[in-house]
Each structure stands twice: as C-alpha cells, then as structure tokens.
Amino acid sequence: MSNKHQPPKRNSAEGKSLEKIVHKTPFLKKMRAQSHGEKYNEIVSADNSQQYKDNYDKIQWTKPEHKEKPKFRVKINGKYQDD
C-alpha cells in the first residue's frame, strides 16, 4: 500500500506513468520546472537564441508535394493479380 504523503519513486511503474502524463501536458511541465527552480520554455530546439524565439512564428513550414502512391503488384500462388 503506497503512502499518500510520499511521491512515488521515479523508476517505479507509478512514477513512470506519472512522468508520461507530465511530459504530455504543458501546464504540468511548467509547474514541475517552477518547483525545481527552473524557467519553463515552450520552444524546445537546438537554437534557443532570442532572435529564433522572436521569429519562430514567421517560419514558413512547407509540405511535401502530393505524390501518387506507389502501385504494388500482388502475387498469390506464383501469379500476379493485375494480369
């Protein structure tokens, strides 16, 4: 029976499941960072310069061009089905 006054150990099953929940929820991430005395930052990248943060919304993200799906030939019992 777990003690309600003690947090679960980090490597226990309960601790791992709670870490997953915290990792998925931005509000909980922010609260955890504040409790550890850290500054929470929503943008996570290799470049944390102020210029990158200020211009992040101006980045034009491109989608790959629409490509036709490849057509695969199905072979059943040694015979192609599209013949």
C-alpha positions as CSV (number, residue, x, y, z in Angstrom):
1,M,0.0,0.0,0.0
2,S,1.5,3.3,-1.0
3,N,1.9,6.2,1.4
4,K,-0.1,9.2,0.1
5,H,2.4,11.6,1.7
6,Q,5.4,10.4,-0.3
7,P,5.7,10.8,-4.0
8,P,6.3,7.5,-6.0
9,K,9.8,6.6,-6.8
10,R,10.9,7.7,-10.2
11,N,11.8,4.3,-11.5
12,S,8.6,2.6,-10.3
13,A,5.7,1.8,-12.6
14,E,3.6,4.5,-11.0
15,G,6.4,7.0,-11.3
16,K,7.0,6.3,-14.9
17,S,3.3,6.6,-15.7
18,L,3.1,10.0,-13.9
19,E,6.2,11.2,-15.8
20,K,4.4,10.3,-19.1
21,I,1.4,12.4,-18.1
22,V,3.6,15.3,-17.1
23,H,5.6,15.1,-20.3
24,K,2.3,15.3,-22.4
25,T,0.8,18.3,-20.5
26,P,2.4,21.7,-20.9
27,F,0.8,23.1,-17.8
28,L,2.3,20.3,-15.7
29,K,5.7,20.7,-17.3
30,K,5.6,24.4,-16.4
31,M,4.6,23.6,-12.8
32,R,7.4,21.0,-12.4
33,A,10.0,23.4,-13.8
34,Q,8.9,26.1,-11.4
35,S,9.0,23.7,-8.4
36,H,12.6,22.8,-9.4
37,G,13.5,26.5,-9.6
38,E,13.9,26.4,-13.4
39,K,12.5,28.6,-16.1
40,Y,9.9,26.9,-18.3
41,N,10.3,27.4,-22.1
42,E,7.7,26.2,-24.6
43,I,10.0,26.2,-27.6
44,V,12.5,23.3,-27.5
45,S,15.2,23.4,-30.1
46,A,18.9,23.4,-30.6
47,D,18.9,27.2,-31.1
48,N,17.4,29.0,-28.1
49,S,18.5,32.5,-29.1
50,Q,16.2,35.4,-28.7
51,Q,16.2,36.0,-32.4
52,Y,14.9,32.5,-33.1
53,K,12.2,32.8,-30.5
54,D,11.0,36.2,-31.8
55,N,10.9,35.0,-35.4
56,Y,9.5,31.4,-34.8
57,D,6.0,32.4,-36.0
58,K,7.4,33.7,-39.3
59,I,8.8,30.4,-40.4
60,Q,7.0,29.1,-43.5
61,W,6.7,25.4,-43.0
62,T,6.4,23.5,-46.3
63,K,4.5,20.4,-47.0
64,P,5.9,17.8,-49.5
65,E,4.3,17.9,-52.9
66,H,1.5,15.5,-53.4
67,K,2.9,12.3,-54.8
68,E,0.9,9.4,-56.3
69,K,1.0,6.3,-54.1
70,P,3.3,3.6,-55.5
71,K,1.4,0.7,-57.1
72,F,2.5,-2.7,-55.8
73,R,1.9,-5.9,-57.6
74,V,0.3,-8.6,-55.6
75,K,1.5,-12.2,-56.2
76,I,-0.7,-15.1,-55.0
77,N,0.4,-18.6,-55.6
78,G,3.0,-17.5,-58.1
79,K,0.6,-15.4,-60.2
80,Y,0.4,-11.7,-60.3
81,Q,-3.2,-10.5,-59.7
82,D,-3.1,-7.5,-62.0
83,D,-2.6,-9.6,-65.2
